């Protein structure tokens, strides 16, 4: 993805309780290029802002739609559930 000169990079790291103490060893790798870039990688995130799961709910399901404003090449589809989710299903919409 494009990082213009002078940009600031922020990394969100999520920590969860674990049985024993661990050493934090996050690393970041940046790769630079020169010249023209044909395609830029962008994220089209979907946020379910009304998500409210009641305590002690064993099986909860939710869904939503994300409209992408232009033709894209999909490189990755991922469900972000902080290890609390059981499964994630992504369906392709009709074109």
N, C-alpha and C positions, 0 to 999 in steps of 0.2 A: 504494500500500500504506500501511497505517496506521503512522505514526511517532509514538508517544505523546510528550508533552512530556518533555524531558530525555533523549530517546533519543540514542544515538551512531550515526553513520553510518560504515560501513567500506566502502572501495572496494578491490577486488583488481585490480591492473593487472599484466598479464603482458607482460614484455619478451622479445624474441627478438633474436638477433644479426642485423644488417643490414649492407649494404655500406658505408654511410656514416653519419656522425653525424647524428642528428635532434634537433630541439628537442621536448621533451615538452610537450604542450599539452592535457592532460586538463581537461575542464570538466564540471560537475555542474549540472543544472537541477532545481529543486524547485518544485512547484506546490502551493499551499495552498488548502483549501476550508473553508467554514464550513457548519454544519448537519449534517443526517443523511446518512450514506453508505449507499447501498443494498447495494453489494457491495464487498468488499475483495479486492484482487489479492494472491494468494499464489503462491509457487513450490512445486511438488511435484517436487523433484529426485530423479533416480535416480542412485545411485552404484554403480559396478561395482567393489567393493573387492578382488575376487580377480583383477583384470586384471594379467596378467604377460606382456608381449610379449617374446619372445626377440630378441636383437640380430640384425640383418640379415634379419629376416622381411619379405618383400616384400608379402604379402597376409595380413592377420589379420582374423578376424571374431569378434565376440562379441555376446551378446544378453542380455536380461533382462526383467523384468516389474516394473511399479510399480502397486500397488493404491492407488487414491485413496479415502479414507474417506467421501466424500460426493459428491453430484451437483455437477458443476462445469461452467462454461463455459470451454472451452479457447480462449485468446487467442493462444498461441504454443507451438510445439514446436520445439526446437532441439537439435542435436547439438553438444556442446562438445568440440572436438578439438585446439585450439591449432594450427591450420593443418597438423597432421600427418596428419589423416585424409583418406581418398579419397572416402568417401561415407557417408551416413547414411540409414537407412530406418526410418520409424516406422510401425508398424501399429496400427490401431485394434482393440481387443479387442471381442469380442461382448458386448452388454449383456444 
